[in-house]
Structure formats: C-alpha cells, structure tokens
Amino acid sequence: MFRGIHPRLSGIGVASVFSSYIICWYYCVIISWSLVYFVAAFKNPLPWSDNREDFEWKCDPATTTRAEQFFMIDVIRFYDDDCKGYEDGDATLFSVPAFFATLFVWIVVFLAVFKGPGSSSYLVWVTVPIPTVFIIIMIIKGATLEGAKDGYDMYLKGTPGQEF
C-alpha cells in the first residue's frame, strides 16, 4: 500500500509487517504462560497455595513467595530444581508444560488466520462472550465467599470515621 503512494515508502509496510511478527512471537509465549496457570488452577490445592502440605521450598522463603517459585522453576524454568540460576555451559531443561501450551497457542493462531479474514467472524463468536461469562462467574464466586458481606459493607459505608 505504501509503495502505491511512493516507491520509497515501501519500507514502512515491510517494517509494520516485521514488527507484527515480532510482537506475535513474544505475545504467544506470554499467553502460553497464562495457559499453564489456567490449567494449574484446576488442581486442588493450587501448586503455590499456602494450604498445600507437600509444598517443598526450593528457594529462600524470606525473599521468594510460593507463586514466584512456581513461576520461576515450574513454568519458565528460569531456575533449576535447586533454585539456582543457569550459567553458561550448564545443562538446562525446558518447561514441558510451557512447551505444550506454546504449541497449543500457535495452533490456535494458525486456525484463526489460515482461511483469512472471512473465518475471523467465527472466532469472534467465541472470543467475545467467553470473557463476559468468566466475569459473571468470578462475580458470583466472589459474592459467595466467606466475609463477602463485610466487603460490601466496607465498600458501601466506608471505614468508620471516614467522611465523604
């Protein structure tokens, strides 16, 4: 399109396509990390939960939370199983759950774009209502938790002595 305006402007189109590919590459990896968390969220208790009795501290509890340890060791394998960073020449492992999540995300991206813009309308039928359903589920879940009434009262009435 930019070449149609002037031949010297064709680099703008190339740069925009190149930047779209770069953004897609790293964004798919970030989505795959959230997919690993989504799958792990169905475990009871959660792998990073305080209620988990078989949790093994591999990192220093004074500087690292359970969630950070789960992310750094189990999700992205930034640290080895002893909570030590990898150095040059060390044998490393990759995260199998993150690998399969990334593979799944790329398959979904391929299925979303391989037929062109005509197939994207079907994708919108799924991707628009699902976040709305998730928000409704989270509101209902939050409203049924223990102490929810105290939160409503605090939000509606404010803290004692606070004036509006």
N, C-alpha and C positions, 0 to 999 in steps of 0.2 A: 504494500500500500504506500509506504513512504517513497519507494523507488518511483512510483507513478507521479508523485509530486515533483521530485527531482532525483536524478541518479545518485547524487552524493548523500542523500538521506537514507539510503538502503541500510546503512549500519545501525540506524535506530531500530528498525524492525528486527534485525539479527540480534541486537543486544536485548531487546524485550523478550524474544523467544528464549534466548540463553538464560536470562535471569529467571524466567518462569520455570525452566527445568531445574535450576539450582534450588529455588525455593521448594519445588515439589520434592526433590530428593531429601532435603533435611526435614521437611514438614511430615513426610510419610514416616520417618523414623520416630519423630516425636509422637505421632498418632499411634504408632505401634507400642510405644512405652505405655501410653494410656490404655491401650487394649490389654496389655499384660496386667495392669492394675484392675481393669474391669473384670477379667477372668479370675484374678486372685480375690476379688471382693466377694465371690460366691463361696469362699471357704469359710468355715466356721470353727474356731475363731479366725480372725484375719491373721495373715502371716506376721504382721507388725503390731499386733494387738497386745495390750498390757495383760489381757486375760489368758494369753497363751502360756501354758505352764512349761511346755517343752522348748520355749524360745532359748536359743543359745547366743549369748553376747559374744560377738567376734571382734567388735570394735570397743573402744573405751566408752562406757555409758555416760561419763561426765561430759564428753564432747560430741557424742553422736546419739541421735534418737533411734528408736527401733525402725521407724519409717525410713530414715536416711540409710541405715544399714541394709534394709531390704532393697532399696533402690540401687545403692552403690555396689552391692555384692550379687544380688539375685537378678535384678532387672538388666543393668547395663554392664555388669562385670568390670567396673572401674577398679575395684579392689579384688584381690584374690580371697580365698576362703579364710585367711588369717587376718584380713583387713589391712593388708599391706598393698601399697600401690605398685603396679608393674614398672619395671625398669627395662632399659634397653637390653635385649638378649634374653630376657626371661621368657619361659614358655607361658603363653597366655591361653585362656579359654574364652570362648564366646558364649553369650547367653542364648541357650536353646529356645526358651520362651520368647525372647525378643526377636530371634531369627524367624520363628514361625509367625509371629504377629506381623513382622515387616512383610513377609511373604504374602500373608493374607491381605494386608493393606494394599500392596501392589496389585494383587489380583482384582480387588475391588476397584481400584483406579482404572485398571485395564478394562474391566467390564463396563465401567461408567463412560469411557471415551471411545471404545473401539468402533462403535457404529456412528460416531459423530454427534452433532448437536440434536439430531432427531430422537435419540434414545435418552437424552438427559431429562426429558419430561417425566419419564417413568421413574427415574431416580429421585426427582423432586417429590413424587407421591409418597416416598418412604422417608426421605430426609427432613421434610417439613413437619409432619405430625409426630415423629418419634421424640424430638426434644420436648415438645409440649406434653406428651404422655409422661416422659421422665420427670418433668417439673411437677406435674399433678401428683405423681407417685411420691416424690420427695416431700411435697407439702402435706399429704395425708400421713406419711410416715412421721414427719416432724410433729404434726398435731397430735399423734397418738403416743409420743414418748412420755416417759415419766418426767414430771416437772414442767410440761409444756404450758400448763395454766399459769405457773409462776412467770414464765417468759412473756405470755400475753399480757398479764397484769403489769409487769415491769415496762413493757413497751407502750401500753396504752396509758398508764397512770404516771409513769416516770418514777424515778427514785424518790424516796421520802425526803421532803425538804427542797426538792428541785422545783423551780418555778419556770413557767413557760412564758 
